[in-house]
Amino acid sequence: MKYRRLGKTNFEVSEIGYGTWGMGGNMWLDGTDEENIRSLHRAFDLGVNFVDTALAYGKGHSEELIAGVLKQRKERIYVATKIPPLNNRWPAPHGVQLREAFTYDHIIKSTEASLRNLKVDCLDIQQFHVWNDEWVNDNEWRDAVLKLKDESKVKFWGISINDHEPENGIEAARKGLIDTFQVIYNIFDQSPEDELFPFCQKHDVGVIVRVPFDEGSLTGSIRADSTFPEGDFRNRYFTSERKREVVKRVNRLNGLLEREATPITEMALRYVLHHPAVSTVIPGMRRVGHVESNCAASDGRQLSDSVLSELKMFRWNYR
């Protein structure tokens, strides 16, 4: 496992981190607690030292599972969690006031709930689970951030940037209170390369990449007739039209994969890790096999310039 510095936090974090949305059990419905616990232990055995979770994942269930595993480990594991929006709207719509999503009291109470669930006195990283830069000049969020830092309940603060809006957070970071960004970045969505990554490199903001496999598109498992359990998040994400488009794009990508003798998930992770702004990538890993294959991508090998040039042609405009 290779490690990178997470911006101004100075945390040395594993290139492959662990995304735990699937541990909540309320949106991804094909895993069990026992599998999740085994997978976490295997990840830590292989050198993973960064875990991303959220209070909203199973109403704290993911945080509690993590706490139980960490109690059995001796390594230094960094944990980032998130404050859910009061209005339960993901992503944050434009035109909505800050107080509809994050009041001062809500920020404090959510943080204290995560501290209890994780059984720690101080969070390594607390993040806003959604964000809108229209809120940047509202003192309410800044006052709560400063209070929790002053009380040593949160070391560093981050923003989980709205899906496919990578610039929507830069103004908040200019205030000097945001240390990390979490953002969607993958072979299909390359938009963070335009403005966000150069800003983060200039201002030493750590970058946590989520959705490296485009919710499953870049695993090769999505077909035009794919179905998911009732209530599963992917039923909303993979519309009939999107499934057909994914199949078409992945079929185009297969030629490159065959020529390079590289599995699609490995290529997806290597693409994310090629960018120097990226500190860690947090694929969801609900099975031990996923953990082992994903961790193997952190071996220091770089994609060639010719492969990167070809991958640039797979950019998909989501907006």
C-alpha positions in Angstrom: 0.0 0.0 0.0 1.2 3.5 -0.9 0.4 6.6 1.1 -0.1 10.2 0.3 -0.4 13.4 2.3 -4.0 14.6 2.8 -3.4 18.3 2.2 -2.9 20.6 5.2 -4.1 17.9 7.6 -0.7 16.3 7.2 -2.3 12.9 7.6 -0.5 10.3 5.6 -3.4 8.3 4.2 -3.5 5.1 2.2 -4.1 5.7 -1.6 -7.0 3.2 -1.3 -9.4 4.2 1.4 -12.6 2.6 2.5 -16.0 4.0 1.5 -18.8 2.7 3.8 -22.1 3.9 2.3 -23.0 0.3 1.7 -22.6 -0.5 5.5 -25.6 1.6 6.4 -27.9 -1.0 4.9 -30.4 1.6 3.9 -29.6 2.2 0.2 -27.3 -0.6 -1.0 -29.1 -3.8 -0.2 -26.8 -6.6 -1.1 -24.4 -6.8 1.9 -24.4 -7.9 5.6 -22.8 -6.7 8.8 -20.7 -9.8 9.0 -19.4 -9.3 5.5 -18.7 -5.6 6.1 -16.8 -6.4 9.3 -14.7 -9.0 7.6 -14.0 -6.6 4.7 -12.9 -3.8 7.1 -10.5 -6.1 8.9 -9.0 -7.3 5.6 -8.6 -3.8 4.4 -6.7 -2.8 7.5 -4.6 -5.9 7.2 -3.6 -4.7 3.7 -2.6 -1.3 4.9 -5.8 0.8 4.4 -5.8 3.5 7.1 -8.5 5.9 5.9 -12.3 5.3 6.3 -15.1 7.5 5.1 -18.5 7.3 6.7 -21.5 9.5 7.6 -24.1 9.9 10.2 -26.8 9.3 7.6 -25.5 5.8 6.7 -28.0 3.7 8.4 -28.7 6.5 10.9 -25.3 5.9 12.5 -25.1 2.2 11.9 -22.0 2.5 9.7 -20.2 4.6 12.4 -21.1 2.0 15.0 -19.8 -0.9 12.9 -16.5 1.0 12.4 -16.2 1.7 16.1 -16.5 -2.0 16.9 -13.8 -2.9 14.4 -11.4 -0.1 15.4 -11.7 -1.3 19.0 -10.0 -4.5 17.9 -7.2 -2.8 16.0 -3.9 -1.3 17.0 -3.1 0.7 13.8 -3.8 4.4 13.5 -6.9 4.6 11.3 -8.2 8.0 10.2 -12.0 8.3 10.1 -13.9 11.0 8.2 -17.7 11.3 8.8 -20.4 13.7 7.6 -23.3 15.9 8.9 -26.5 15.1 7.0 -28.7 18.0 5.8 -31.7 18.8 7.9 -34.0 18.8 4.8 -32.7 15.4 3.7 -32.0 16.8 0.2 -29.0 15.3 -1.6 -27.5 17.2 -3.4 -28.1 20.7 -2.0 -30.5 22.5 -4.4 -29.6 26.1 -5.5 -31.8 28.8 -3.9 -32.2 26.9 -0.6 -31.1 28.8 2.5 -28.4 27.5 4.8 -30.8 27.1 7.8 -32.8 24.6 5.8 -29.8 22.3 5.7 -27.4 23.2 8.5 -28.3 25.2 11.5 -25.7 25.9 14.2 -27.5 23.5 16.6 -27.8 20.8 13.9 -24.1 21.0 13.2 -23.2 20.7 16.9 -25.7 17.9 17.6 -24.8 15.8 14.6 -21.1 16.0 15.5 -21.8 15.0 19.0 -23.9 12.0 17.8 -21.0 10.9 15.5 -18.6 11.2 18.4 -20.8 8.9 20.5 -21.3 6.4 17.6 -17.5 6.2 16.9 -16.7 6.2 20.6 -14.0 8.9 20.2 -13.5 12.3 21.9 -12.4 14.1 18.7 -13.2 13.5 15.0 -10.3 13.4 12.6 -12.4 15.0 9.8 -16.0 16.2 9.9 -17.6 17.0 6.6 -20.8 18.8 5.4 -22.6 16.0 3.5 -23.9 18.5 0.9 -22.9 22.0 0.1 -23.8 25.2 -1.8 -21.4 28.1 -2.1 -24.4 30.4 -1.9 -24.0 29.8 1.9 -20.4 30.9 2.1 -21.1 34.3 3.8 -23.5 33.0 6.4 -21.8 33.0 9.8 -23.9 30.2 11.2 -21.8 27.4 9.7 -18.5 29.2 10.4 -19.5 29.8 14.0 -20.2 26.1 14.6 -17.0 25.0 12.8 -14.9 27.3 15.0 -16.7 26.2 18.2 -16.1 22.5 17.6 -12.5 23.1 16.7 -12.0 25.2 19.8 -13.5 22.5 21.9 -11.2 19.9 20.3 -14.1 17.9 19.1 -13.1 18.1 15.4 -9.5 18.3 14.1 -10.3 19.2 10.4 -13.2 20.2 8.3 -14.3 19.2 4.8 -17.0 19.4 2.3 -18.6 16.5 0.3 -19.2 18.4 -2.9 -22.5 18.0 -4.8 -22.6 15.3 -7.5 -21.0 16.6 -10.7 -20.6 20.2 -9.4 -16.8 20.2 -8.5 -16.4 23.9 -8.3 -19.3 24.3 -5.8 -17.2 24.5 -2.7 -14.2 26.5 -3.8 -15.5 29.8 -2.3 -16.0 28.1 1.1 -12.4 26.9 1.0 -11.2 30.5 0.4 -12.5 31.3 3.9 -9.7 29.1 5.3 -11.9 26.7 7.3 -12.1 23.9 4.8 -9.2 21.4 4.8 -10.5 18.6 2.5 -12.9 18.1 -0.4 -14.7 14.9 -1.2 -15.6 14.8 -4.9 -16.8 12.4 -7.6 -14.0 11.7 -10.1 -13.6 8.8 -12.5 -12.9 7.9 -16.1 -16.4 9.2 -17.1 -16.6 12.3 -14.8 -13.2 14.1 -15.3 -14.6 17.6 -14.5 -12.6 18.1 -11.2 -9.5 18.3 -13.3 -10.7 21.7 -14.8 -10.8 24.0 -11.7 -11.1 22.1 -8.5 -7.8 20.1 -8.6 -5.6 23.1 -9.6 -7.2 25.1 -6.7 -6.6 22.2 -4.2 -2.9 21.9 -5.3 -2.4 25.7 -5.0 -4.1 25.9 -1.6 -3.0 22.6 -0.1 -6.6 21.2 0.2 -6.7 17.4 0.5 -8.8 15.5 -2.1 -10.9 12.4 -1.2 -12.3 10.8 -4.4 -15.6 9.0 -4.2 -17.5 7.0 -6.9 -14.4 5.8 -8.8 -16.5 3.1 -10.5 -19.4 5.4 -11.3 -21.7 3.5 -8.9 -20.9 0.3 -10.8 -20.6 1.4 -14.4 -16.8 1.0 -14.3 -17.0 -2.5 -12.9 -18.3 -4.0 -16.2 -21.3 -5.5 -14.3 -24.0 -3.1 -15.7 -26.0 -4.5 -18.6 -29.0 -3.1 -20.4 -31.3 -5.5 -18.5 -29.6 -5.2 -15.0 -32.0 -5.1 -12.1 -31.4 -4.3 -8.4 -33.3 -5.0 -5.2 -36.4 -2.9 -4.4 -35.4 0.3 -2.6 -31.7 0.0 -3.8 -30.2 3.4 -4.8 -29.1 2.0 -8.1 -32.7 1.8 -9.4 -32.8 5.6 -9.4 -29.2 6.1 -10.8 -29.4 3.5 -13.6 -32.3 4.5 -15.7 -33.0 2.4 -18.8 -31.4 5.1 -21.0 -28.3 5.3 -18.7 -27.8 1.6 -18.6 -27.8 1.5 -22.4 -25.3 4.4 -22.6 -23.0 2.7 -20.0 -23.0 -0.5 -22.0 -22.0 1.4 -25.1 -19.2 3.3 -23.4 -17.8 0.3 -21.6 -17.8 -1.7 -24.8 -15.7 1.0 -26.4 -13.4 0.9 -23.3 -12.9 -2.9 -23.6 -10.5 -2.6 -26.5 -8.1 -0.5 -24.4 -8.5 -2.9 -21.4 -7.7 -5.9 -23.5 -4.7 -4.3 -25.1 -3.3 -3.3 -21.7 -4.4 -6.6 -20.1 -5.9 -4.6 -17.2 -9.3 -5.3 -15.5 -11.7 -2.4 -15.7 -11.8 -1.8 -12.0 -8.0 -1.6 -11.8 -7.9 0.8 -14.7 -10.6 2.9 -13.0 -8.5 3.2 -9.8 -5.3 3.8 -11.6 -6.9 6.6 -13.5 -8.0 8.3 -10.3 -4.6 7.9 -8.7 -2.7 9.3 -11.7 -3.6 12.8 -10.7 -1.3 14.4 -8.1 -4.1 16.4 -6.5 -5.7 13.1 -5.3 -4.8 12.0 -1.8 -7.0 8.9 -1.5 -9.9 7.2 -3.3 -12.7 5.5 -1.3 -14.4 2.7 -3.3 -17.2 1.0 -1.5 -16.0 -2.5 -0.6 -18.6 -4.8 0.8 -16.7 -8.0 0.2 -13.2 -9.3 1.0 -12.6 -10.0 -2.7 -13.3 -6.4 -3.6 -10.9 -5.2 -0.8 -8.1 -7.4 -2.1 -8.5 -6.4 -5.8 -8.9 -2.7 -5.0 -5.9 -2.6 -2.7 -3.7 -4.2 -5.3 -4.0 -1.1 -7.4 -1.9 0.8 -5.0 1.5 -0.4 -6.0 3.2 2.7 -7.4 2.8 1.8 -11.1 1.7 4.7 -13.3 -0.5 4.7 -16.4 1.5 5.6 -19.6 0.9 8.9 -21.3 -0.6 7.1 -24.3 -3.2 5.3 -22.1 -4.0 8.5 -20.2 -4.5 10.2 -23.6 -7.0 7.5 -24.7 -8.8 7.6 -21.3 -9.4 11.4 -21.7 -11.6 10.6 -24.6 -14.1 8.8 -22.4 -15.1 12.0 -20.6 -18.8 12.2 -20.1 -20.6 15.5 -19.6 -23.0 14.9 -16.8 -24.5 18.4 -16.7 
